[in-house]
Amino acid sequence: MGKKTNITIDFMRKEDIDQVMSIEQASFSMPWSRNLFLSEFRSPGISTLMVALADGPVRTVGGYIVIWLVEDEMHILNLAVTPSLRRQGIARKLVLAAIKRADQKGAKRAFLEVRASNAVAQKLYLDLGFTGTSLRRDYYDAPVEDAVIMALEKDAFEVQSRTAE
Ligand SMILES: CC(C)(COP(=O)(O)OP(=O)(O)OC[C@H]1O[C@@H](n2cnc3c(N)ncnc32)[C@H](O)[C@@H]1OP(=O)(O)O)[C@@H](O)C(=O)NCCC(=O)NCCS
């Protein structure tokens, strides 16, 4: 096992966007545009953007999560970790921090869509207590693919909120 990077979770800042964009482009076949990230900053009542910062003298983004809070539901819109820092628990920390934040704001459950072929992400979410609820046919482009809708229901949501550091 390699050495684990020390990680701190913080709110994303506009100055983080260059680093976020390079992780986004390394992670997805249909990456979000810079404008899409920037538009999330304009809806602070709904949108929360968090980053995982790697220890060091300069602010280094190792991963990020974007969530929406709609009534009592948290929706995970985006999650990625820089390829060289994967498999160190960073995504898990980001999801737990987002759940805790959403809980503090009144959320009771969480939802997300994930590509049917993305077994790695599905395993991450299953380990956190999410369950697959349904399929959304041909939801994604490039390549066209179904989305699996996953949910973290009330009891598991509360447990995971208490698990976050
Ligand atoms: C999915 C992703 C965010 C996971 O990030 P990560 O920081 O490597 O994940 P973690 O280290 O927190 O892993 C947590 C758990 O997820 C599962 N997991 C993560 N990577 C895995 C892999 N390569 N193979 C199998 N399971 C994996 C494991 O259950 C892991 O727990 P374990 O290490 O104790 O076995 C990352 O691979 C990524 O950025 N992928 C591209 C973008 C993406 O698919 N985002 C999700 C969109 S819904």
The ligand as an SDF file (V2000), in Angstrom:
LIG
                    3D

 48 50  0  0  0  0  0  0  0  0999 V2000
  -15.3280    6.9460   -8.3840 C   0  0  0  0  0  0  0  0  0  0  0  0
  -14.1870    7.7600   -7.7440 C   0  0  0  0  0  0  0  0  0  0  0  0
  -14.7390    9.1480   -7.3960 C   0  0  0  0  0  0  0  0  0  0  0  0
  -13.7130    7.0370   -6.4740 C   0  0  0  0  0  0  0  0  0  0  0  0
  -12.7370    7.8640   -5.8460 O   0  0  0  0  0  0  0  0  0  0  0  0
  -11.6610    7.2580   -4.7940 P   0  0  0  0  0  0  0  0  0  0  0  0
  -11.1700    8.3990   -3.9650 O   0  0  0  0  0  0  0  0  0  0  0  0
  -10.6760    6.4490   -5.5200 O   0  0  0  0  0  0  0  0  0  0  0  0
  -12.6010    6.3070   -3.9280 O   0  0  0  0  0  0  0  0  0  0  0  0
  -12.2840    5.8260   -2.4210 P   0  0  0  0  0  0  0  0  0  0  0  0
  -10.8140    5.5960   -2.2870 O   0  0  0  0  0  0  0  0  0  0  0  0
  -12.9510    6.7450   -1.4820 O   0  0  0  0  0  0  0  0  0  0  0  0
  -12.9990    4.4050   -2.4290 O   0  0  0  0  0  0  0  0  0  0  0  0
  -14.0440    4.1030   -1.5790 C   0  0  0  0  0  0  0  0  0  0  0  0
  -14.5860    2.7430   -1.9700 C   0  0  0  0  0  0  0  0  0  0  0  0
  -15.0440    2.7610   -3.3330 O   0  0  0  0  0  0  0  0  0  0  0  0
  -14.7330    1.4960   -3.9470 C   0  0  0  0  0  0  0  0  0  0  0  0
  -13.7010    1.6850   -4.9550 N   0  0  0  0  0  0  0  0  0  0  0  0
  -13.0210    2.8230   -5.2300 C   0  0  0  0  0  0  0  0  0  0  0  0
  -12.1550    2.5990   -6.2530 N   0  0  0  0  0  0  0  0  0  0  0  0
  -12.3120    1.3000   -6.6130 C   0  0  0  0  0  0  0  0  0  0  0  0
  -11.7140    0.4860   -7.6250 C   0  0  0  0  0  0  0  0  0  0  0  0
  -10.7800    0.9780   -8.4650 N   0  0  0  0  0  0  0  0  0  0  0  0
  -12.1190   -0.8050   -7.7180 N   0  0  0  0  0  0  0  0  0  0  0  0
  -13.0560   -1.2990   -6.8910 C   0  0  0  0  0  0  0  0  0  0  0  0
  -13.6780   -0.5730   -5.9020 N   0  0  0  0  0  0  0  0  0  0  0  0
  -13.2970    0.7170   -5.7830 C   0  0  0  0  0  0  0  0  0  0  0  0
  -14.1970    0.6230   -2.8510 C   0  0  0  0  0  0  0  0  0  0  0  0
  -15.3080    0.0270   -2.2290 O   0  0  0  0  0  0  0  0  0  0  0  0
  -13.5470    1.6440   -1.9480 C   0  0  0  0  0  0  0  0  0  0  0  0
  -13.3850    1.1890   -0.6350 O   0  0  0  0  0  0  0  0  0  0  0  0
  -12.0520    0.3620   -0.2610 P   0  0  0  0  0  0  0  0  0  0  0  0
  -10.8740    1.1150   -0.8300 O   0  0  0  0  0  0  0  0  0  0  0  0
  -12.0770    0.3530    1.2480 O   0  0  0  0  0  0  0  0  0  0  0  0
  -12.2280   -0.9740   -0.8940 O   0  0  0  0  0  0  0  0  0  0  0  0
  -12.9630    7.8950   -8.7000 C   0  0  0  0  0  0  0  0  0  0  0  0
  -12.6140    6.5890   -9.1490 O   0  0  0  0  0  0  0  0  0  0  0  0
  -13.2170    8.7890   -9.8880 C   0  0  0  0  0  0  0  0  0  0  0  0
  -12.9840   10.0040   -9.8260 O   0  0  0  0  0  0  0  0  0  0  0  0
  -13.6910    8.1960  -11.0000 N   0  0  0  0  0  0  0  0  0  0  0  0
  -14.0110    8.9540  -12.2160 C   0  0  0  0  0  0  0  0  0  0  0  0
  -15.1990    9.8470  -12.0200 C   0  0  0  0  0  0  0  0  0  0  0  0
  -16.4250    9.0920  -11.5390 C   0  0  0  0  0  0  0  0  0  0  0  0
  -16.7110    7.9810  -11.9670 O   0  0  0  0  0  0  0  0  0  0  0  0
  -17.1940    9.7440  -10.6250 N   0  0  0  0  0  0  0  0  0  0  0  0
  -18.4010    9.1920  -10.0890 C   0  0  0  0  0  0  0  0  0  0  0  0
  -19.5590    9.6230  -10.9080 C   0  0  0  0  0  0  0  0  0  0  0  0
  -21.1050    9.0310  -10.2400 S   0  0  0  0  0  0  0  0  0  0  0  0
  1  2  1  0
  2  3  1  0
  2  4  1  0
  2 36  1  0
  4  5  1  0
  5  6  1  0
  6  7  2  0
  6  8  1  0
  6  9  1  0
  9 10  1  0
 10 11  2  0
 10 12  1  0
 10 13  1  0
 13 14  1  0
 14 15  1  0
 15 16  1  0
 15 30  1  0
 16 17  1  0
 17 18  1  0
 17 28  1  0
 18 19  1  0
 18 27  1  0
 19 20  2  0
 20 21  1  0
 21 22  1  0
 21 27  2  0
 22 23  1  0
 22 24  2  0
 24 25  1  0
 25 26  2  0
 26 27  1  0
 28 29  1  0
 28 30  1  0
 30 31  1  0
 31 32  1  0
 32 33  2  0
 32 34  1  0
 32 35  1  0
 36 37  1  0
 36 38  1  0
 38 39  2  0
 38 40  1  0
 40 41  1  0
 41 42  1  0
 42 43  1  0
 43 44  2  0
 43 45  1  0
 45 46  1  0
 46 47  1  0
 47 48  1  0
M  END
$$$$
